Amino acid sequence: MSLETLSPTGTLKNKPKWLRVKLPTGKKYTQLRGLVDKYNLNTICTSGSCPNMGECWGEGTATFMILGNICTRSCGFCGVQTGRPETVDWEEPEKVARSIKIMDIKHAVLTSVDRDDLKDMGSIIWSETVRAVRRMNPQTTLETLIPDFQGIESHLDRILEVAPEVISHNMETVRRLTREVRIQAKYERSLGVLGYLKENGANRTKSGIMLGLGEHEEEVIQTMQDLRNAKVDVVTIGQYLQPSKKHLPVKEFITPDQFKKYELLGLEMGFRHVESGALVRSSYKAHKHIK
């Protein structure tokens, strides 16, 4: 446990100094912020108040969420609204592609809510969005951070067919905590999704986990090894931060030294890229993960 103290409810009282974030600055950030506001563009960077927004935008990378902002799942860590999603917007692929063009994004990350309410679970909109981005932005590279599509191979095949440079699916946590953290998800199913993608032609696969939910070091290392066994190329490891009082509490703030230890272990395991740090999020330094 870190030096931070627990409140009576089991929540850590104060964030450590290494979680302090500088306000984003820079000419490129200011330019993109102006475009987002002017055209009312929807990026996870802004809606999620990502701590790395300034750095990523300065490097020409941004993340866009498709299929609405209401999720059919109710994960204990996620701040996205849960409930009955809105009707699918079939014009969304063109809108996203246009946003990427307006912002002059060099590397785009696409993600989405879970849409278990749809027969195709949103996989058709996913593939159409990639196609639209390719048509309108032929020089832009893509990462698709996909849900598990309940492990249904025909839905995963739609992503493989459009061949994004990177296909991501996050494990989020260790095996023991999966049922608590990702209520409707399954650890083995997520591993199976990543393995299937790689076995069936994915150029590069990627996954991410959050720390500070009560996992033990040996469990983190085992999860990393499970990902390598599934031939995952890139792993991101970051600090979980509680979105609201309704969400799971932070059990521990992981130290920079511990994050560094996981980074070195991951490189020894054979990951092509390991991003490990308190402020690391799924799309952090995403433009480098295609190399």
C-alpha positions, 0 to 999 in steps of 0.5 A: 500500500502507498503512503496515501491513507484510506477513509472510513469508506475504504477510498483513498483520501488524497492523490499523490504528487505524481498524479498531478496534471499540467494544463494542456498547452501548445499551438497545435492543442490550441488549434485543435481545441478551437476546431472541436468547439467550433464544429462541436466535434465529439472526442473522448479526449475532451469528454473524458478529460484525458490527462494526456490530451495536450500531448496527444493532440500535439502529436496529431492523435485523437480518440473518437467514440462511436455508437452513441454515449449510452452503454448496455453494460454497467462496469464498476470502473467506467464513467460512461452512462448505462441504460437503453442506447439511442437508435444507431446513426447511420450517418455517423461514419461520415461524421467521424471521418469528417471530424478527422479531416477537419482536425487534420488527425494523423493517427485516429483511435476509434472506440465505442460503447458496448451495444449488446442490444443490436444483433450485430453488436455494432460491428457493421457501424464499426466497419463502415466507420473505418471505411469512411475514414479511409476514403476521406483521410487516406493518409490517416492511420487507425487503431480500433479499440473494440468491445468483445462483441460477446466473442462472436467471430463473425462480428470480429471478422468485420473488423479484420476485413477493414484491416486497421493498423492496430486492433485493441481490446482491453482486459481492464483488470486481472482474472480475480477481479474481472467479475467485480470490475467488468460485470458482464465481461469474461476474462477468458472471452477477452483473451480469446478475442485477442487470440482470435484477432491475431490468429486471423490476420490482425497486423498488431493487437493491443490491450490495456489494464488498470491498477489500483483496484486491489490486484496483487503484483503476481496477478498483474504479471500473470495477466501480462503473461496471458496477453503475451501467450495470446500474442498481443503486441502492445500493452498499456498499464495505468492507474485507475481513478474513480469517476464518481462515488458510485464507482469502485473505490481506488484501493491503492495508488501505484508508485512510479517505481512499480509502473517502471518495474512492469514496463521492464518486465513487459519488454522482457516478455517480448511485448513490442511496446509497453506504456506503463505509468500512472497517467497512461490511458489506452490511447497514450502514445497510440501513434507509436504503436503502429511501428 
